[in-house]
Amino acid sequence: MPDHPSALTPAHLRALALRTLRPKPSIQAALDSMKFVQADPIRVPARAQDLTLMARVAGYRAGDLEQQYAVLDAEEDMLPNYGFVPRQVQAWLHPREVAPTRIEREHPALLDSVRALLGERGELHPKEATAALGVGRVQNAWGGQSSGTTRALDALHYRGEARVVRRASGVRVYGPAPHLAAFRAEPLPEAQRVREVVDLLANLYGPLPEASLGHLVSLSGFGLPHLKTSLRAAFKRAVKEDLTGAKVDGVRYVWPADWEIDDVSRPSELRIVGPFDPLVWDRRRLEHLHGWAYRLEAYTPPAKRQFGYYALPVFWAERAVGWANLRVEGGQLRSEITWLPGIRETAALRRGLEAELTRYRAFLGLDNT
């Protein structure tokens, strides 16, 4: 489809990006609409998946996703990072072409042993596997030490031979994954899978620079720019036929062709979002459209941090106007807000901030008095 004929501006794209914050009536509705919610274990003040859902589901409380997981149409998987997807999405991700992992290369019999134990018990906690098999700790991909059975279960999960059935105190408990075995036995055509993933990512993160879309598809397991010739063609065809776009300030942006973009509402409320929220995930887009470079500094030495350990971007109307560092101390929400230069703390801005902090207190189960 040809590029959008209208002369679009960064302001228009900023407003268009905020469509991701449209409210959903339930966790399942949010999952069905977004099709991927990124997860992260850091809790400052809550985990990434909870921050993302809190921004979209009225009345959502931290931990609701984990508590309701067993009754939801939801699976833990990679797309392009680790998170939660409806089962339908897994048909586009599996089977994966997976090279042998480090645990397989260095402990070749371990995967078979864990696989057999999983089939025997039906539900397996990593500690139970360690006790049964007597496997110690091994070096992980980050240079640290992890349980060998944990690494083996992670490998089986990524391969689609296991699924997360629940969590016990935050630890993944695994079980067999017959639905993924069915996908491996009768996979969808690869070109269709590429097309579905392109559409999903464009809906979730759009409008986004076309270069960012290619990077996301690559991370999702299709290996761009190293796709086989037929899959490169499928990717280009999906972009051409299913997406539209425009150049804005020299950057080509793309988004699904069926979006209504000529009548975009510009919300007026203040919102604080997580660092992995679709609204800010693409740092390239954030810097281009909002004029400043945001970074997650959880793994940056404290002396070198500019934003703070786990800074949350703050949006006022369509603009990213600063960041918040939120933490819970003594049962109270503590907030440190940093505004960008030139942002005036008007009465309306202060009211918007207090309303958002009130929502955060309720989300975290804190006293709002």
C-alpha positions in Angstrom: 0.0 0.0 0.0 1.4 3.5 -0.8 2.4 5.9 1.9 -0.2 7.9 3.7 -0.9 11.0 1.6 -1.3 13.4 4.5 1.5 15.6 5.7 2.0 14.2 9.2 4.0 15.8 12.0 5.7 14.5 15.1 2.7 15.8 17.1 0.4 13.6 15.0 2.5 10.5 15.5 2.8 11.2 19.2 -1.0 11.3 19.5 -1.3 8.2 17.3 1.1 6.2 19.5 -1.1 6.9 22.6 -3.8 4.7 21.1 -2.0 1.8 22.9 -3.4 3.2 26.2 -7.0 2.8 25.2 -8.7 1.2 28.3 -9.7 -2.5 28.2 -12.4 -4.1 30.4 -10.3 -7.0 31.6 -6.9 -8.6 31.7 -8.0 -11.1 29.0 -9.3 -8.3 26.8 -5.9 -6.5 27.1 -4.0 -9.6 26.2 -6.2 -10.3 23.3 -5.8 -6.8 22.0 -2.1 -6.3 22.6 -1.1 -10.0 22.0 2.1 -9.5 24.0 2.9 -8.0 27.4 6.6 -7.9 28.3 7.6 -9.3 31.6 10.5 -8.3 33.9 11.2 -9.4 37.5 12.2 -6.0 38.9 9.6 -4.6 41.3 10.1 -0.8 41.6 7.3 -0.2 42.4 5.9 -3.2 40.5 6.9 -5.7 37.8 6.8 -4.6 34.1 3.8 -6.7 33.2 1.8 -5.3 36.1 2.7 -1.7 35.2 1.7 -2.3 31.6 -1.7 -3.8 32.5 -2.4 -1.2 35.2 -2.1 1.5 32.5 -4.9 -0.2 30.5 -7.2 -2.2 32.8 -9.3 -0.3 35.3 -9.0 -1.6 38.8 -6.0 -3.7 38.0 -3.9 -4.6 41.1 -0.2 -5.6 41.1 0.0 -9.4 40.9 -3.5 -9.9 39.3 -2.0 -11.5 36.1 0.0 -14.1 38.1 -3.0 -14.9 40.3 -5.4 -15.3 37.3 -2.9 -16.9 34.9 -4.2 -20.4 35.3 -7.7 -19.5 34.1 -6.6 -17.0 31.3 -5.9 -17.8 27.7 -2.3 -16.8 28.4 1.2 -18.4 28.0 4.7 -17.3 28.9 6.9 -17.0 25.8 9.3 -14.9 23.8 8.0 -12.2 21.4 10.5 -10.6 21.0 11.4 -10.5 24.7 10.0 -12.6 27.5 6.4 -12.0 28.4 2.8 -13.2 28.1 0.9 -14.0 24.9 -2.5 -15.6 24.0 -2.0 -19.2 22.8 -3.0 -18.3 19.3 0.2 -16.2 19.0 2.3 -19.2 19.8 1.2 -20.8 16.5 3.2 -18.0 14.8 6.3 -18.6 17.0 6.6 -22.4 16.9 8.4 -24.5 15.9 11.5 -22.5 16.5 14.8 -23.3 14.8 17.0 -23.4 17.9 20.7 -24.0 18.0 22.0 -26.1 20.9 22.2 -24.0 24.0 25.2 -24.0 26.3 23.5 -26.3 28.8 23.0 -28.9 26.0 26.5 -28.6 24.7 28.2 -29.0 28.1 25.6 -31.4 29.7 24.2 -33.3 26.7 22.3 -35.9 28.7 20.6 -33.4 31.1 17.9 -32.3 28.7 16.8 -35.9 28.2 16.7 -36.5 31.9 14.7 -33.4 32.6 12.4 -34.1 29.7 11.7 -37.6 31.0 11.1 -36.3 34.6 8.7 -33.7 33.3 6.7 -36.3 31.4 6.7 -38.6 34.5 5.5 -36.0 37.0 3.4 -33.7 34.8 4.3 -30.6 36.8 7.9 -29.8 37.8 9.5 -27.1 40.0 13.2 -26.6 39.3 14.1 -27.4 42.9 12.2 -30.8 42.6 14.2 -31.5 39.4 17.4 -30.7 41.1 16.6 -32.9 44.1 15.6 -35.8 41.8 18.6 -35.5 39.4 21.3 -34.2 41.7 22.5 -31.6 39.2 24.5 -28.7 40.6 24.9 -25.1 39.4 26.3 -24.2 36.0 27.4 -21.0 34.3 24.6 -19.1 32.7 24.6 -16.8 29.6 25.4 -13.8 31.8 28.5 -15.2 33.5 26.7 -16.1 36.7 25.6 -19.3 38.2 22.2 -21.0 37.8 20.8 -24.4 38.6 21.5 -26.8 35.8 17.9 -28.1 35.9 16.6 -24.5 35.7 18.7 -23.9 32.6 17.4 -27.2 31.1 13.8 -26.3 31.8 14.3 -22.9 30.3 15.7 -24.6 27.1 12.8 -26.9 26.9 10.4 -24.0 27.4 12.0 -22.0 24.6 11.9 -25.0 22.3 8.2 -25.4 22.9 8.6 -28.7 24.8 7.3 -27.3 28.1 5.0 -24.6 29.3 4.7 -22.5 32.4 1.7 -23.8 34.3 2.0 -21.5 37.3 4.5 -19.7 39.5 5.4 -20.5 43.1 6.7 -17.4 44.9 7.7 -16.0 41.5 9.5 -19.2 40.4 8.2 -20.8 37.1 6.7 -24.3 37.5 6.6 -26.2 34.3 4.4 -28.8 32.7 4.0 -30.5 29.3 2.8 -28.4 26.3 0.7 -30.6 24.0 -0.7 -27.6 22.1 2.9 -26.7 21.1 3.6 -30.3 20.1 0.6 -29.9 17.7 2.1 -26.7 16.3 5.4 -28.6 15.7 3.7 -31.5 14.1 1.6 -29.3 11.7 3.2 -25.8 11.6 1.7 -22.9 9.7 3.5 -21.9 6.6 6.6 -19.8 7.5 5.5 -16.9 5.3 2.2 -16.7 7.1 4.0 -16.8 10.4 6.2 -13.9 9.4 3.2 -11.9 8.2 1.3 -12.4 11.4 4.2 -11.4 13.5 4.8 -8.2 11.4 1.1 -7.3 11.9 1.2 -8.0 15.6 4.3 -5.9 16.2 3.1 -3.0 14.0 -0.2 -2.9 16.0 1.6 -3.1 19.3 4.4 -0.7 18.8 3.2 1.4 15.9 3.7 3.9 14.5 7.3 3.0 14.6 10.4 3.5 12.4 10.5 0.8 9.7 14.1 0.0 10.8 12.8 -0.7 14.3 10.2 -3.1 12.9 12.9 -5.1 11.1 14.8 -5.3 14.4 11.8 -6.5 16.3 11.0 -9.2 13.8 14.6 -10.3 14.0 14.4 -10.6 17.8 11.2 -12.6 17.5 13.2 -15.5 16.1 13.0 -15.1 12.4 16.6 -13.9 12.1 16.4 -10.8 9.9 18.4 -9.7 8.0 19.5 -13.4 7.7 16.1 -14.8 6.6 16.0 -17.2 3.8 15.2 -15.6 0.5 11.5 -16.7 0.7 11.1 -15.2 4.2 12.7 -11.9 3.3 10.2 -11.7 0.5 7.4 -12.5 3.0 8.6 -9.7 5.3 8.8 -7.2 2.5 5.4 -8.3 1.2 3.8 -7.9 4.6 5.2 -4.4 5.0 4.1 -3.4 1.5 0.6 -4.9 1.6 -0.5 -4.8 5.3 1.2 -1.5 6.4 1.2 2.1 5.4 3.5 4.8 6.4 5.1 8.2 5.9 8.3 10.0 6.2 8.3 12.4 9.1 11.4 14.6 9.6 13.3 12.2 7.3 12.4 9.0 9.3 10.1 6.5 7.6 7.3 5.4 10.0 5.0 2.4 9.4 1.7 1.3 11.0 -1.2 -1.0 10.1 -3.1 0.1 7.0 -6.5 -0.3 8.6 -5.8 2.3 11.4 -8.0 5.4 11.3 -5.3 8.1 11.8 -7.0 11.3 10.4 -9.1 11.8 13.5 -6.8 11.1 16.4 -7.8 12.2 19.8 -5.2 13.8 22.1 -5.7 12.7 25.7 -5.2 15.4 28.3 -4.5 13.3 31.5 -1.1 12.6 33.0 0.2 9.0 32.8 3.2 7.3 34.3 4.2 4.2 32.3 6.8 1.4 32.8 10.1 1.3 30.9 8.9 -1.7 28.9 5.6 -0.3 28.0 4.8 -0.3 24.2 4.5 3.5 24.4 8.2 3.8 25.2 9.8 0.5 24.2 11.4 1.8 21.0 13.9 4.3 22.4 14.6 5.5 18.8 11.0 6.6 18.4 10.8 8.2 21.8 13.9 10.3 21.2 12.8 11.4 17.7 9.2 12.3 18.6 9.8 13.7 22.1 13.3 15.2 21.8 15.1 13.5 24.6 16.8 10.2 25.2 15.3 8.0 27.9 17.3 5.1 29.3 16.6 2.3 31.8 19.5 2.4 34.2 18.8 -0.5 36.5 22.1 -2.1 35.3 24.1 1.2 35.2 26.5 1.9 38.1 24.8 4.3 40.5 27.4 7.0 40.1 26.7 7.1 36.3 22.9 7.2 36.5 21.1 10.2 35.0 17.5 9.1 35.6 17.6 6.7 38.5 17.5 2.9 39.1 14.0 2.3 37.5 12.7 5.6 36.1 9.2 5.6 34.7 8.5 8.0 31.8 5.8 10.6 32.5 3.3 11.7 29.7 1.3 14.9 29.9 -1.2 15.0 27.1 0.8 13.7 24.1 4.2 14.6 25.3 6.8 12.7 27.4 7.6 15.5 29.9 9.8 13.8 32.4 10.3 10.8 34.6 9.2 9.4 38.0 11.1 7.3 40.5 8.5 5.5 42.6 9.2 3.3 45.6 7.2 1.9 48.6 8.6 2.7 52.0 6.8 2.0 55.3 3.6 1.3 53.5 3.7 4.6 51.7 4.3 5.5 48.1 7.4 7.8 47.7 7.8 9.7 44.5 10.5 11.7 43.0 9.5 13.5 39.8 11.9 15.1 37.4 10.5 17.5 34.7 12.2 18.3 31.5 13.6 21.8 31.1 10.8 24.2 30.1 7.9 22.2 31.6 5.9 24.5 33.9 4.3 23.0 37.0 0.9 24.4 36.5 -2.0 23.7 38.8 -3.5 21.4 36.1 -0.2 19.5 35.9 -0.1 19.0 39.7 -3.7 17.8 39.7 -2.9 15.3 37.0 0.1 14.0 38.8 -1.8 13.6 42.1 -4.6 11.7 40.3 -2.0 9.4 38.7 -0.2 8.8 42.1 -3.6 8.0 43.6 -4.1 5.3 40.9 -0.7 3.9 41.7 -1.5 3.7 45.4 -4.6 1.7 44.7 -2.7 -0.5 42.2 -0.1 -1.3 44.9 -2.7 -1.8 47.6 -1.6 1.2 49.6 -3.5 3.6 51.8 -4.7 6.6 49.8 -5.6 8.7 52.8 
